[in-house]
Amino acid sequence: MTTPPDTTPLPDGSVPIKLLHDRVLAHVDDGEGDRRSSGGILIPATAQVGRRLAWARVVATGPHVRTIEVGDQVLFDPENHPEVELQGLDYVLLRERDIHALAAARVADGAPGLYL
């Protein structure tokens, strides 16, 4: 019987896993619970919400990912993307081309921090 590999997240939040090709592994914030609209209206967690894009934090990337780095926030469509559980945490597996936007702290002087 073989023991599964240790995929415990590192202190920086990254996951010690090697992805292939242009794959991106991201951790989606739970986002469960009540929310407030920008106008202050309480939206219960049970409210039906239409199709929305979701933000996730990148924890690992494959060798052919060109733009995205570990720690970036990415915007993607959560429909039809495989999910995986590692060490009790849920992650989503994406391809770089499936990511719609990138929010990164690493920006050049004068450049915006959000790429659409």
Buried (B, 14 or more C-beta within 10 A) or exposed (E): EEEEEEBEBEEEEBBEBEBEEBBBBBBBEEEEEEEEEEEEEEEEEEEEEEEEEBBBBBBBBBEEBEEBEBBBBBBBBBEEBEEEEBEEBEBBBBBBEBBEEBBBEEEEEEEEEEBE
